[in-house]
Amino acid sequence: MKNIVTQEWLESHLSRSELVICDCRFSLSDPEAGRKQYDSGHIQGAIYVDLEKDLSNPVTAHGGRHPLPSIKEMSLVFGRLGMNENKTVIAYDDQGGSYAARLWWMLKRLGAEKVFILQEGFSAWERKGYPVTSENTVLPPAVFTPQKSKWTTAGMEEVRKASLKGDKGTIIVDSRDPDRYKGKHEPIDKKAGHIPGAVNAPWLKNLTEGSKWLDQDELKKLHQPLKEKQEVIVYCGSGVTACANVLGMDEAGIENIKLYPGSWSDWISYPENKID
């Protein structure tokens, strides 16, 4: 798989100097939990990358619950953390790769090529007896120079036009679970429902029992309905788990994928936007 590495691969490459391992564990209900988990034990040599402090901008009236930083801002953050465009980056979490995929997508947006998600996550690593430490790792700052990238975003206006037009060449994909998509259950955002015209493709379908990524053939079958579309716009609640869906689609060979970074939490911040 082109975006995922096995635990065995990482364990055998821990000593490589060009490797940056990123612990992305996080909890929406307890924003400090991920850092505490890192401090109590993490993969040897890993740095901690915080969803809200490192991978998101401060919340404002629009932009969703986890506003996406600009390319310049992303470059500065990753440089501060010790990454540049030439490093090999391995990201992991303990939530099926949902938070690690946010880091993966942002680095891809900056044109980095050697960015991967660790198959399974920290708990599986620990169970296998691979090297774990509580020692805090800090890498020397680097300069991250953005490169040309195929990875793009769709803003709210573009999503609105696609929704209203009902263009058969463009499909809007909602990555949340079916109950949130249908508006039956909304534990986080102020309004329930989905963007008109969007289809539901839960991001967890990319994994087996919520833990291990499907192989490429299985992912191709899963995302086959998207193959004929000229453009795929992907969203979730706040632009985080949508990145995991994008990763699965990329593994399946789907092209022309755009992330709607603000996602549902941005969409509902505009009172005039319709809801299904």
SVG drawing of the C-alpha trace seen along z (x, -y; Angstrom):
<svg xmlns="http://www.w3.org/2000/svg" viewBox="-34 -35 54 44">
<polyline fill="none" stroke="black" stroke-width="0.4" points="0.0,0.0 1.3,-3.4 0.1,-5.4 0.4,-2.8 3.4,-1.0 3.3,2.1 4.4,2.1 7.1,4.6 8.5,2.1 8.6,-0.7 10.2,1.4 13.0,2.4 13.6,-1.3 13.5,-3.1 17.2,-4.0 16.9,-5.9 17.9,-9.5 15.6,-10.8 12.5,-9.3 10.1,-11.5 7.5,-9.5 4.4,-11.5 2.1,-10.5 -1.3,-12.0 -3.5,-10.5 -6.3,-12.8 -9.8,-12.9 -12.4,-15.4 -14.0,-15.0 -10.7,-15.5 -8.2,-17.6 -5.4,-17.0 -5.8,-13.2 -3.6,-12.6 -0.6,-14.5 -1.0,-12.6 -1.0,-9.3 2.1,-10.3 3.8,-11.3 3.0,-7.9 4.3,-6.0 4.8,-6.3 6.8,-4.7 10.5,-5.3 11.6,-8.5 8.1,-9.8 7.2,-13.5 3.7,-14.5 1.5,-16.4 -1.7,-18.0 -4.8,-18.1 -5.9,-21.5 -2.6,-23.2 -0.6,-22.0 -3.0,-20.9 -5.8,-23.5 -6.2,-27.2 -8.2,-28.9 -12.0,-28.6 -13.8,-31.6 -17.3,-32.3 -16.6,-30.2 -14.2,-27.5 -15.5,-24.8 -14.4,-23.2 -10.9,-22.6 -10.0,-25.3 -7.3,-24.3 -4.2,-26.5 -2.9,-28.2 -0.1,-26.7 2.3,-29.2 1.1,-28.4 1.3,-24.7 4.9,-25.0 5.9,-27.0 4.3,-24.5 5.9,-21.4 9.2,-23.2 9.0,-24.0 8.3,-20.3 11.4,-19.3 10.0,-18.3 10.8,-19.3 9.6,-18.2 12.3,-15.5 11.7,-13.7 10.0,-10.3 7.0,-10.8 5.1,-8.1 2.0,-9.1 0.0,-7.0 -2.8,-7.3 -5.1,-4.9 -8.3,-5.9 -8.0,-3.9 -5.8,-6.5 -8.4,-9.3 -6.2,-11.9 -3.0,-10.6 -4.7,-11.0 -5.2,-14.8 -1.4,-15.2 -0.9,-12.9 -3.3,-15.0 -1.7,-18.4 1.8,-17.2 0.5,-15.9 -1.1,-19.3 2.4,-20.8 3.8,-18.5 5.6,-16.0 5.8,-12.6 7.1,-10.3 4.2,-10.5 2.6,-7.3 0.1,-6.1 1.1,-3.3 -1.1,-0.2 -3.2,0.5 -1.7,-2.1 0.0,-2.5 -1.9,0.2 -1.0,2.9 2.6,1.7 2.7,2.0 1.1,5.4 3.7,6.7 6.5,5.6 8.1,3.1 10.1,0.2 8.1,-2.1 9.4,-5.0 8.1,-7.9 11.1,-10.1 9.9,-13.3 11.4,-13.7 12.1,-17.1 13.6,-17.5 15.7,-20.4 13.7,-23.0 13.8,-22.7 12.7,-24.8 9.8,-23.3 9.5,-24.5 6.1,-23.7 6.2,-21.9 3.7,-21.6 0.8,-19.4 -2.2,-17.7 -4.0,-17.8 -6.6,-20.6 -9.5,-21.9 -13.1,-23.0 -14.4,-26.1 -18.0,-26.5 -19.1,-28.4 -17.8,-25.7 -19.6,-23.0 -22.8,-25.1 -22.7,-25.4 -22.0,-21.7 -24.9,-21.0 -27.4,-23.3 -26.3,-22.3 -26.6,-18.6 -23.8,-18.2 -23.5,-14.5 -19.8,-14.9 -19.2,-16.0 -20.1,-14.0 -20.2,-15.2 -19.2,-12.5 -20.2,-12.7 -17.7,-10.7 -19.6,-10.5 -21.5,-7.6 -25.0,-6.9 -27.0,-8.2 -25.2,-11.6 -25.6,-11.7 -29.4,-11.0 -29.7,-13.6 -30.9,-10.9 -28.0,-11.6 -25.7,-14.6 -23.4,-14.5 -21.1,-17.4 -22.5,-20.0 -25.4,-22.4 -27.4,-21.2 -28.1,-17.7 -28.4,-16.4 -26.2,-16.6 -25.4,-18.8 -28.1,-18.5 -27.1,-16.1 -24.3,-14.4 -24.0,-10.7 -22.9,-8.8 -19.6,-6.8 -18.5,-6.4 -14.8,-6.6 -14.7,-3.6 -15.7,-1.4 -12.0,-1.7 -11.0,0.4 -11.7,3.8 -13.6,3.6 -12.3,0.0 -8.6,0.9 -6.9,2.2 -6.9,0.7 -8.4,2.8 -6.0,3.9 -6.0,2.1 -8.3,4.6 -10.9,4.2 -10.6,0.4 -11.0,0.4 -14.3,2.4 -15.4,0.0 -14.8,-3.2 -15.7,-1.8 -18.9,-4.0 -16.6,-7.1 -14.4,-6.0 -16.7,-7.5 -16.9,-10.9 -14.9,-13.8 -14.6,-15.3 -15.1,-14.0 -15.6,-16.5 -15.2,-14.9 -16.3,-16.2 -17.1,-15.1 -17.8,-17.0 -14.7,-19.2 -12.3,-18.1 -10.5,-15.4 -12.0,-12.0 -12.7,-13.1 -8.9,-12.9 -9.0,-9.2 -11.7,-8.7 -9.5,-10.6 -6.6,-8.3 -8.7,-5.3 -9.9,-6.7 -6.4,-7.5 -5.4,-3.9 -8.3,-2.8 -7.0,-4.9 -9.7,-7.7 -8.5,-10.9 -9.5,-14.6 -10.4,-14.4 -11.0,-17.7 -11.3,-18.1 -13.9,-20.4 -11.8,-21.5 -14.5,-23.2 -17.0,-20.4 -20.4,-20.1 -19.4,-22.4 -18.6,-25.2 -21.6,-24.5 -24.0,-25.0 -22.3,-28.3 -24.0,-29.9 -27.8,-30.2 -28.7,-30.5 -27.3,-27.0 -29.9,-24.3 -29.8,-21.1 -31.2,-17.7"/>
</svg>
